[in-house]
Amino acid sequence: MTRGPAYGTQLRRITPKLIAAANERVPDANVRAPHVPPPAPAVAAEPRAAVR
């Protein structure tokens, strides 16, 4: 799954499959909705010193 504006849309589209898979693997779990935190912000790499 990619990060960005489409993240939420993609997750909403696969939610029924996620719920069905969770309930199939653990029958007594009674999963109704997944709790998925938003993607973490990207961490910028530190600039490297020029090599001569």
N, C-alpha and C positions, 0 to 999 in steps of 0.2 A: 504494500500500500504506500502510495506516495504522500509526502507532506505538502501542505499548501491548502489553498481554498477548497480544493476538491476532496480533502480528507474527510470532512463531515458528510458530504454527499455519498462518498464511497462506503463509509461506515453504515449510513442509514440503509443503503441498498443491500448490504450483506447481513444486517441485523437478524432477520428471520432465520437465515441459515446458521448463524452463530448460536441463536437460542435453541434451535432444533438439535444441533450437534451437541450442545452442552446437556440438554435434557436426555438425549439418547445415551450419552456416556455415563451420566449419573441420574438414573431414573427418579430418585427421590429428591433431587435438588430443586425442582420446580422453578427453573430460571425463567424470568419474565422479561428482564431487560438487562443488557450488559452495562457495566459502569466502565467507561473508557475515558481516561483523562486526555486533555488536548495534547498535541505533540509538544515536546520541549523545544524551546527556542534553539536555533542553530548556534553553535559556539564557533566563533571566528578563530582560525589558526593564528598563532603568533608569527609575526614576520621573521624570516630568517636573515641572518647576516650574509652579505654578498661574499662569495668564495672567489678568491683570485688565484 
